[in-house]
Amino acid sequence: MDGVLIRGGRVIDPGSGTDRAADVLIRGGRVERIGAGLDAGGARVVDAAGCLVTPGLIDPHVHLREPGGTHKEDIASGTRAAVAGGFTTVCCMPNTRPTLDSPEVVRWITDRAEAAGACRVFCVSAGTVGRKGTQIADIAGCVAAGAVAISDDGDAIADAGMMREVMAACAEHGRVFMQHCQDPAMTVGSVMHAGRVSRRLGLVGWPREAEETIVERDIGNSRETGAAYHVQHISSAGTVELIRGARAAGLPVSGEASPHHLLLTDDAVARMGSAAKMNPPLREWADVVALRAGVADGTITILATDHAPHAADEKRNPVATAPFGIIGLETALALYAEALVHTGMIGWERLIGLMTIEPARLCGLDGRGLGSLIEGGPGDVTVIDLEREWVIGLDDLKGKSVNTPFLGQAVRGRAVATVVRGRVAFEMNREAVSVG
């Protein structure tokens, strides 16, 4: 078949302001036409009646675990999970073994993703060698090899002088620095939020200040160096306020929210144990409210999963010793809708922007046409059934790991077809999919 015709949906492209009923014809990996009543002309037809047709979703914060952790996930399995969730592009974090801190590893992952990936994969390379925070990495070389952002994700760069040096290099090479905001001196042995629940459970608490002090320090670094600075997986109401102030002052500071921090509190640890152990930790309802408000008022401009697969036997350990993190690619869209759309905080149009053009701009992918759905642009498209009700189950999880506290949760809204480079990479079994 010659191409793909997505027929009869509501086309929404926040980047261009498009919102209309139309067909989308993709040939040769690019969008050929957007309009009403298009002729399939031998193309495969996806009936999108009653659905949103959007730019392919982008997740700028995922852990694919390759190289070095492929018992948890690899590029092939992680990108299968991505397209099942409607994502056509993901940016992989550098806490691999070996660390993603050299042009050679950037090129290796890029080549591996081209061969094995179901969707586009871009590298976020490390700011320091081995993510140890003591020696600046070859940022120039990594950028030249294709790195779209810089981060020591999994650890903050604790030394203030080293952080300024890294951010100055980011400014020089036009890349955003993505910070995992955790003061290690304040979180020794910490496994969950420091509060009433941690005291009741007898677990070492993790104070909000451990996140906020790093954010406050680095906002100063952004002001000094001119570097774009991005706060990963915000968990604290205080962090939202810091970002709000920085943006009001005109600084190039942004932040992201993850599904679990928009829906759950530290009480989930008492109910579900290690399944709810996150980094940064789940906090209190006031923090959830602040994050949602930050999304609604434009302080938080990115939604990112922090997809963090772990083997089942690892997550079965007690809270004190189990690894941090959950998977998120397959379930994120519905969970974002649960937290933000169904609660009336934002509409679907805004949600799509937070998952397409905004992360594309963050990582410079908009310059490649990603994050938009326009004629002549990349043939990356997500079809979303807003009313599809489903219960999150093991069969819905396409990666290697199943570590999520959301199993069994009823949700509404789902990606039912994902097109990457003009190829249908994922589709639900729907009578609406046919051949023209």
Secondary structure, 3 states (H helix, E strand, C coil): CCCEEEEEEEEEECCCCEEEEEEEEEECCEEEEEECCCCCCCCEEEECCCCEEEECEEEEEECCCCCCCCCCCCHHHHHHHHHHCCEEEEEECCCCCCCCCCHHHHHHHHHHHHHHCCCEEEEEECCEHHHCCCCECCHHHHHHHCCCEEECCCCCCCCHHHHHHHHHHHHHHCCCEEECCCCHHHCCCCCEECCHHHHHHCCCEECCHHHHHHHHHHHHHHHHHCCCEEECCCCCHHHHHHHHHHHHCCCCEEEEECHHHHHCCCHHHHHHHHHHCCCCCCCCHHHHHHHHHHHHCCCCCEECCCECCCCHHHHCCCCCCCCCCCCCCCCHHHHHHHHHHCCCCCCHHHHHHHCCHHHHHHCCHHHHCCCCCCCCCECCEEEEEEEEEEECCHHHCCCCCCCCCCCCCEEEEEEEEEEECCEEEEECCCCCEEEC
